[in-house]
Amino acid sequence: MAQIKVPFYGHVKQYEGIKADIDKAISDVLYSGNYVQGPALKKFEEELAAYTGADYAVGVGNGTDALWLAMMALNIGPGDEVITNANTFFATVEAIWTAGATAVLVDADKDTRTIDIEAIKAAITDKTKAIAPVHLYGQTANMPEIRKIADENNLFIIEDNAQAFGAAGDNFKIGQYGDVVCTSFIIQKNLGCYGDGGALWTNRKEVNDTVRKLRNHGSDARDHHSYGFNSRLDDLQAAVLSIKLKHIDAWNDNRIALAKVYDEGLKDVDFITLPYARPGYRHIYHLYEIETKDPAERDKLLKYLNDNGIDAKTHYSIAVHKQEGFPWGKPVRISGSLENAEKNASSCISLPIFPELSVDDAKYVIEVLKGYKK
Ligand SMILES: Cc1ncc(COP(=O)(O)O)c(C=O)c1O
């Protein structure tokens, strides 16, 4: 790759913008002497519950753990099926397997690339226990429809919100229709800490209570243990997240504004498809994902962008079921055609988008893209 002119992430720029608050928050935790399950975690969990409108929020080690801990708390395990997107980050499927359940992979909607509603309906069997829709690239799945399906079939909904912190539907919030919402705070997410972190939120008291025990060696009182694990969001990361949570809506607004610049500048480029945002939805562009109309052009276009100093990437160029060795003896069922998911994998390119990206840099990306010759 040529020297990078337009990077993919702006972590250091973001840190510089909030340095005084972050440094103080870290120093406060260090001087408090409480680093694990201390007051900074409790404070952040309360703030997260207030932000999301949920009754309970629980910090855990990462987004993958949030997903399987939520499934375990809902008694989802061996013999149960969980329906999810074939075009997700690998972790969603890993989490289903860690819970011991069978992952049922279904196709993407042809426009939004979130989970396809008809494909969910067609995948349901008497073993289905839950749907785990992924709010892919920063756009909420069609939750009212998913809730209807869940109610008709007595299923849980575990929302994988790792890519959509701060997104919303048209007149609905993330979590409004789900039983549990799980998120990741790994640094590259819209709300990211300085390392790994995750959380879930829910109105279900039993999920809150069970995950609090499971994350801490099955303990809710000193020296008392039942079956559990170690998966805690530490206080340094929680303190960082408390600072960043105050900025998330403004940061997401910047992403939306940059997406508009891309939408406008690229609307006449005939060899790519631009991301589709459902009318009225707050798509917060965790990724600005374009697709080449001809999959054979994708790698060439990506190389061309990289050669021009644009750190474009792919998310995700190999669908879960196309990974080498898949499924490694793990329980999985592919339901129906995965045509849209596969098209997405073979043609996707993520253009740089982050709150600190300058409009000039976005315009440079547009100009370079327009200059691409097949
Ligand atoms: C859709 C999705 N689900 C789950 C995860 C897992 O999160 P983590 O890396 O924090 O375990 C991620 C991101 O990493 C993700 O993008």
The ligand as an SDF file (V2000), in Angstrom:
LIG
                    3D

 16 16  0  0  0  0  0  0  0  0999 V2000
  -21.2320   -7.8770   14.6830 C   0  0  0  0  0  0  0  0  0  0  0  0
  -20.2340   -8.1500   15.7680 C   0  0  0  0  0  0  0  0  0  0  0  0
  -20.5580   -9.0140   16.7450 N   0  0  0  0  0  0  0  0  0  0  0  0
  -19.7060   -9.2880   17.7380 C   0  0  0  0  0  0  0  0  0  0  0  0
  -18.4730   -8.6900   17.8180 C   0  0  0  0  0  0  0  0  0  0  0  0
  -17.5490   -9.1150   18.8970 C   0  0  0  0  0  0  0  0  0  0  0  0
  -17.0820   -8.1330   19.7190 O   0  0  0  0  0  0  0  0  0  0  0  0
  -15.6960   -8.3240   20.4780 P   0  0  0  0  0  0  0  0  0  0  0  0
  -14.6010   -8.2220   19.4920 O   0  0  0  0  0  0  0  0  0  0  0  0
  -15.6960   -7.2340   21.4880 O   0  0  0  0  0  0  0  0  0  0  0  0
  -15.7290   -9.6740   21.1380 O   0  0  0  0  0  0  0  0  0  0  0  0
  -18.1010   -7.7560   16.8240 C   0  0  0  0  0  0  0  0  0  0  0  0
  -16.8120   -7.0150   16.8040 C   0  0  0  0  0  0  0  0  0  0  0  0
  -15.7710   -7.2780   17.1320 O   0  0  0  0  0  0  0  0  0  0  0  0
  -19.0010   -7.4970   15.7710 C   0  0  0  0  0  0  0  0  0  0  0  0
  -18.6930   -6.6420   14.7870 O   0  0  0  0  0  0  0  0  0  0  0  0
  1  2  1  0
  2  3  1  0
  2 15  2  0
  3  4  2  0
  4  5  1  0
  5  6  1  0
  5 12  2  0
  6  7  1  0
  7  8  1  0
  8  9  2  0
  8 10  1  0
  8 11  1  0
 12 13  1  0
 12 15  1  0
 13 14  2  0
 15 16  1  0
M  END
$$$$
